[in-house]
Amino acid sequence: MRKSRYSEEQIIGMLREHEAGVTTKELCRKYGISDATFYKYKAKFGGMTVSDAQRLRTLEAENAKLKRLLAEQMLDNAALKDLAFKKLLTPDVKRRAARHLVEAHGLSERRACRLVRLDRSTFQYRKRDAGDERLRERLRDLAGERRRFGYRRLGILLAREGLNANHKKLYRIYREEGLAVRRRRGRKRATGTRRPMLLPSGANQRWSLDFVADALTDGRRFRTLCVVDDFTREALAITVDTSLSGVRVGRELDRIIARRGKPAMIVSDNGTELTSHAILRWQKERGVEWHYIAPGKPQQNGFVESFNGRLRDECLNEHLFSSLSEARTLIEAWRIDYNTCRPHTSLGGLAPVIYAQQTRKHRPGSPELRMGSAHRALNLEPKPERKANRLY
């Protein structure tokens, strides 16, 4: 998670409880944090009072304000040095310089005019060109007749009628009249099967994958790619990085296939990374069927959505990640524990790896057989079903 869920006063109260004799384990369980997070709190706020925390918060706010002022001053100096104009004398030159600062450096109009010492009314003034009305009118008429022609083709037609203009002037008028041709882009639709899915009856029959986003303590965002086997509920991989493109997704899937084998089907949503050309080319080359869920229907990908909830609740919300390497280490440790130790209720209380080992000994069958194998692994006898009294 990006920042602490508790205020400075609450954290100091937590440390006071620890000094009063409450153990670290009890505090972590009470407040829903990990041991590492508690010791980070202790290292930062240990020995402080509430007034000290408030004073520290005030100093941090003032320090942030000074840093922002210094950064703005440095940005102004860098922007002025980047100007290609040697002398800002005439209003026209100052107007072009201010426009360059706004477009290239993202400065506001007021700030750019203040840097080049130009009045805003002068910057906003637009020249009135005379003598181009006939050219503008004919250009609008031709653009209405030839709606898919650009300014170069329209310029050729104007030249045939004797209205000659160089390409720079023609393009300027073309843009001012708002005649730019819009590219025809159809709504991007995912390619793949849309038929109802059946529940898998064995491992590697169907994988599900999805993304989960979080942030480090310094505010940097990162994403996790979660891949789950829908039958055994195993977390096959949790890839953590700041950016996960379609090419990276295909590379991670190849790494899992090299260790585990190729799946019969992969289920995902319609995200841009998963509908990219890289993924479409990957599934065609590997011969893997890819099923895209209906847009806005995350329940159709319920296995990985449920896993995402467990990941966020049991790992991401408990830790403060200082760096990307720390996040990878803690999340991978949680994944191993999820696969090998954590009991799964839908598997009869077994961990996914233990359930996978049990199902390898028997041919996968109906849900009753699956639950029966889980109960046998726990040395439990499945309870006989009671026949309900029905009135006909």
C-alpha positions in Angstrom: 0.0 0.0 0.0 1.1 3.6 -0.7 0.9 5.1 2.7 0.0 4.1 6.3 -3.7 3.7 7.1 -3.1 5.2 10.5 -2.3 8.8 11.5 0.8 9.8 13.5 -1.3 10.0 16.7 -2.6 6.5 16.2 0.9 5.1 15.5 2.3 6.8 18.6 -0.6 5.3 20.6 0.3 1.9 19.1 3.9 2.3 20.3 2.7 3.3 23.7 0.7 0.1 24.0 3.9 -1.8 23.0 5.8 0.0 25.8 3.1 -0.9 28.2 3.7 -4.6 27.7 1.6 -5.6 24.7 3.6 -8.0 22.5 4.5 -7.2 18.9 2.5 -10.2 17.6 -0.7 -9.1 19.4 -0.4 -5.5 18.1 0.2 -6.7 14.5 -2.9 -8.9 14.7 -5.0 -6.2 16.3 -4.2 -3.5 13.8 -3.8 -5.7 10.7 -0.1 -5.0 9.9 3.0 -7.0 9.5 6.0 -7.2 11.8 8.2 -5.3 9.3 5.6 -2.5 9.1 5.5 -2.2 12.9 9.3 -1.9 13.2 9.2 0.8 10.5 6.7 2.7 12.6 8.9 2.2 15.7 12.1 3.4 13.9 10.3 6.6 12.7 8.1 7.5 15.7 9.8 5.7 18.6 10.3 8.0 21.6 8.0 10.8 20.2 5.0 12.4 21.6 1.9 13.6 19.8 3.1 17.2 19.9 6.4 16.0 18.4 4.6 14.2 15.6 2.5 17.3 14.9 5.6 19.5 14.8 7.3 17.0 12.5 4.3 17.1 10.2 4.4 20.9 10.1 8.1 20.8 9.3 7.6 18.3 6.5 4.8 20.5 5.0 7.1 23.6 5.1 9.9 21.6 3.6 7.7 20.3 0.8 6.6 23.9 0.1 10.2 25.1 -0.1 11.1 22.2 -2.4 8.2 23.0 -4.7 9.3 26.7 -4.9 12.9 25.7 -5.6 11.7 23.2 -8.3 9.6 25.9 -9.9 12.5 28.3 -10.0 14.8 25.7 -11.5 12.1 24.8 -14.1 11.8 28.5 -15.0 15.6 28.8 -15.5 15.7 25.6 -17.6 12.8 26.8 -19.7 14.5 30.2 -20.4 17.8 28.5 -21.3 15.9 26.3 -23.8 14.6 29.2 -25.7 16.1 29.3 -29.2 15.4 33.1 -29.5 18.5 35.2 -28.8 16.8 38.4 -28.0 13.2 38.9 -26.9 12.6 42.4 -28.3 9.5 42.5 -30.5 6.0 41.4 -29.3 5.9 38.8 -32.1 9.1 37.1 -30.9 7.9 37.2 -27.3 4.6 35.7 -28.4 6.4 32.8 -30.1 8.6 32.3 -27.1 5.7 32.2 -24.7 3.9 29.7 -26.9 7.0 27.6 -26.9 7.1 27.6 -23.1 3.5 26.6 -22.9 3.7 23.7 -25.4 7.2 22.3 -24.8 7.5 22.8 -21.0 3.8 22.6 -19.9 3.9 26.1 -18.3 0.7 28.0 -17.8 -0.1 31.0 -20.0 0.2 33.4 -17.1 3.6 32.0 -16.0 5.0 31.9 -19.5 4.1 35.5 -20.1 5.6 36.6 -16.9 8.9 34.9 -17.8 9.2 36.6 -21.2 7.8 39.9 -19.8 4.8 39.9 -22.2 1.3 41.2 -21.4 -1.3 38.5 -21.6 -3.6 40.6 -23.8 -0.8 40.8 -26.3 -0.2 37.1 -26.2 -3.9 36.4 -26.8 -4.2 38.8 -29.7 -4.8 37.2 -33.1 -3.8 38.9 -36.3 -6.5 39.6 -38.8 -5.3 38.4 -42.2 -6.8 40.1 -45.2 -7.0 38.8 -48.8 -7.5 35.1 -48.0 -11.3 35.0 -47.8 -11.7 33.6 -51.3 -9.1 30.9 -50.6 -10.7 30.0 -47.3 -14.2 29.9 -48.8 -13.1 27.7 -51.7 -11.1 25.5 -49.4 -14.1 24.9 -47.1 -16.2 24.1 -50.2 -13.7 21.6 -51.5 -13.3 20.0 -48.1 -17.1 19.6 -47.9 -17.1 17.9 -51.3 -14.0 15.8 -50.7 -14.4 14.9 -47.1 -11.5 12.4 -47.1 -9.0 14.6 -48.8 -6.1 16.2 -46.8 -4.7 19.6 -47.3 -2.2 18.5 -49.9 -4.8 17.0 -52.2 -7.0 20.0 -51.6 -4.1 22.3 -52.5 -3.7 20.5 -55.9 -7.4 21.1 -56.6 -7.0 24.8 -55.6 -4.0 25.1 -57.9 -6.0 23.8 -60.8 -8.5 26.7 -60.2 -5.7 29.3 -60.1 -5.7 29.7 -56.2 -2.0 29.1 -55.5 -0.7 29.0 -52.0 2.4 27.5 -50.5 2.0 24.4 -48.4 2.7 26.2 -45.1 0.1 28.8 -45.6 -2.4 26.3 -46.9 -1.8 24.0 -43.8 -2.2 27.0 -41.4 -5.6 27.9 -43.0 -6.6 24.2 -43.1 -6.0 23.9 -39.4 -7.6 27.2 -38.5 -10.8 26.2 -40.3 -10.9 22.8 -38.5 -10.8 20.7 -41.6 -8.4 18.0 -40.4 -9.4 14.6 -41.6 -10.4 12.3 -38.8 -9.0 8.8 -39.0 -11.6 6.1 -39.2 -10.9 3.9 -36.2 -13.3 1.1 -35.5 -14.0 0.2 -31.9 -11.4 -2.3 -30.8 -13.0 -5.6 -30.2 -11.3 -8.6 -28.6 -10.9 -11.6 -30.8 -11.6 -14.9 -29.2 -14.3 -17.2 -28.1 -17.6 -15.9 -26.5 -19.3 -19.1 -25.8 -20.1 -20.1 -22.2 -17.2 -21.8 -20.4 -17.3 -25.1 -18.7 -15.6 -25.9 -15.4 -12.2 -27.5 -15.8 -11.8 -31.2 -14.8 -8.0 -31.3 -14.5 -4.8 -29.2 -14.1 -3.6 -27.1 -17.0 -7.0 -27.2 -18.7 -7.6 -23.5 -18.0 -5.6 -20.6 -16.6 -6.9 -17.2 -15.6 -4.9 -14.1 -15.4 -5.4 -10.5 -14.4 -3.6 -7.4 -13.2 -3.5 -5.8 -9.7 -2.2 -2.3 -9.1 -0.5 -0.9 -6.0 2.1 1.7 -5.0 5.4 2.1 -3.1 5.8 4.4 -0.1 7.3 7.1 -2.3 4.2 7.1 -4.5 5.6 5.1 -7.5 3.0 2.8 -9.0 3.6 -0.8 -9.8 1.5 -3.6 -11.2 1.3 -7.4 -10.6 0.4 -10.0 -13.2 -1.5 -12.9 -11.5 -1.8 -16.3 -13.2 -4.0 -18.9 -11.6 -4.8 -22.5 -12.5 -8.7 -22.7 -12.2 -8.7 -26.4 -11.3 -6.0 -26.6 -8.6 -6.3 -22.9 -7.6 -2.5 -22.7 -7.7 -1.0 -19.2 -8.1 1.4 -20.1 -11.0 3.1 -16.7 -11.0 2.8 -13.1 -9.6 5.0 -10.9 -11.7 5.8 -7.5 -10.2 7.0 -4.5 -12.2 6.3 -0.9 -13.0 5.1 -1.8 -16.6 3.8 -5.0 -18.0 3.3 -4.9 -21.8 1.8 -7.6 -24.0 5.3 -8.8 -24.9 6.2 -9.2 -21.3 3.0 -11.1 -20.6 3.8 -13.6 -23.3 7.3 -14.0 -22.0 6.1 -14.7 -18.5 3.6 -17.3 -19.9 6.4 -19.0 -21.8 8.3 -19.2 -18.5 5.4 -20.9 -16.8 4.8 -23.3 -19.7 8.5 -24.4 -19.7 8.1 -25.4 -16.0 4.5 -26.7 -16.0 3.3 -27.4 -19.5 1.0 -25.7 -22.0 -2.6 -25.0 -20.9 -5.6 -25.8 -23.1 -7.2 -22.4 -22.5 -6.4 -19.0 -21.0 -9.1 -16.6 -19.7 -8.7 -12.9 -19.3 -10.5 -9.6 -19.6 -10.3 -7.2 -22.5 -7.4 -5.0 -21.3 -5.1 -3.3 -23.9 -2.1 -5.5 -22.9 -4.2 -8.7 -23.4 -5.8 -7.7 -26.7 -2.5 -6.4 -28.2 -0.9 -7.8 -31.4 1.8 -9.4 -29.3 -0.7 -11.6 -27.4 -2.7 -12.4 -30.5 0.5 -13.5 -32.2 1.6 -15.5 -29.1 -1.6 -17.5 -28.8 -1.5 -18.3 -32.5 2.1 -19.5 -32.4 1.6 -21.5 -29.2 -1.7 -23.0 -30.3 -3.4 -21.9 -27.0 -7.1 -21.0 -27.0 -7.8 -17.6 -25.5 -11.2 -16.7 -24.0 -12.1 -13.1 -23.4 -14.8 -12.4 -20.9 -17.7 -10.0 -21.8 -16.8 -6.4 -21.2 -17.9 -5.2 -17.7 -18.5 -8.8 -16.5 -15.6 -9.6 -14.0 -17.6 -12.4 -12.5 -16.9 -14.4 -15.6 -13.3 -14.4 -14.5 -14.2 -15.2 -10.9 -11.3 -17.5 -10.0 -8.6 -14.9 -10.5 -10.8 -12.1 -9.2 -11.2 -14.0 -5.9 -7.4 -14.6 -5.8 -6.9 -10.8 -6.4 -9.0 -10.1 -3.3 -7.0 -12.5 -1.2 -3.7 -11.0 -2.4 -4.8 -7.4 -1.6 -6.3 -8.3 1.7 -3.6 -10.6 3.0 -0.4 -9.1 1.5 -0.7 -5.7 -0.2 -2.7 -4.1 2.6 -0.4 -5.5 5.3 3.0 -4.2 4.0 4.6 -0.9 3.3 6.8 -1.5 0.2 9.9 0.7 0.2 11.3 -0.6 -3.1 10.3 -2.8 -6.0 12.7 -5.5 -4.9 11.1 -5.6 -1.4 7.7 -5.9 -3.0 8.8 -8.8 -5.2 10.3 -10.6 -2.2 7.3 -10.2 0.1 4.7 -11.0 -2.6 6.7 -14.1 -3.8 6.9 -15.3 -0.2 3.2 -14.9 0.1 2.6 -16.8 -3.1 4.6 -19.8 -1.9 2.7 -19.8 1.4 -0.6 -19.5 -0.5 0.3 -22.6 -2.6 1.8 -24.8 0.0 0.3 -23.9 3.4 -2.8 -21.7 3.2 -6.0 -23.8 3.4 -8.4 -23.4 0.5 -12.1 -23.8 1.5 -13.2 -24.8 -2.0 -10.6 -27.6 -2.0 -11.8 -29.2 1.3 -9.3 -27.3 3.4 -6.3 -28.4 1.4 -3.5 -26.2 0.1 -3.5 -26.0 -3.7 -0.2 -27.9 -4.1 -1.4 -30.7 -1.9 -4.7 -30.9 -3.8 -2.8 -31.0 -7.1 -0.8 -33.9 -5.8 -3.9 -35.8 -4.7 -5.7 -35.3 -8.0 -2.7 -36.6 -10.0 -3.3 -40.1 -8.4 -6.9 -40.1 -9.7 -8.5 -39.2 -12.9 -10.4 -35.9 -12.5 -14.1 -36.4 -12.5 -17.2 -34.8 -11.1 -17.3 -32.2 -8.3 -18.3 -35.0 -5.8 -15.2 -37.0 -6.7 -13.0 -33.9 -6.3 -14.4 -33.1 -2.8 -14.2 -36.8 -1.9 -10.5 -36.9 -2.6 -10.1 -33.7 -0.6 -11.8 -35.3 2.4 -9.8 -38.5 2.1 -6.6 -36.4 2.1 -7.8 -34.9 5.4 -8.7 -38.4 6.7 -12.3 -37.4 6.8 -15.3 -39.3 5.6 -17.7 -37.3 3.5 -21.1 -37.0 5.1 -24.0 -38.9 3.3 -26.5 -36.6 1.7 -29.9 -36.5 3.3 -32.9 -37.2 1.2 -35.4 -34.3 1.3 -39.0 -35.0 1.8 -40.8 -33.8 -1.3 -44.5 -33.3 -1.7 -45.9 -34.2 -5.1 
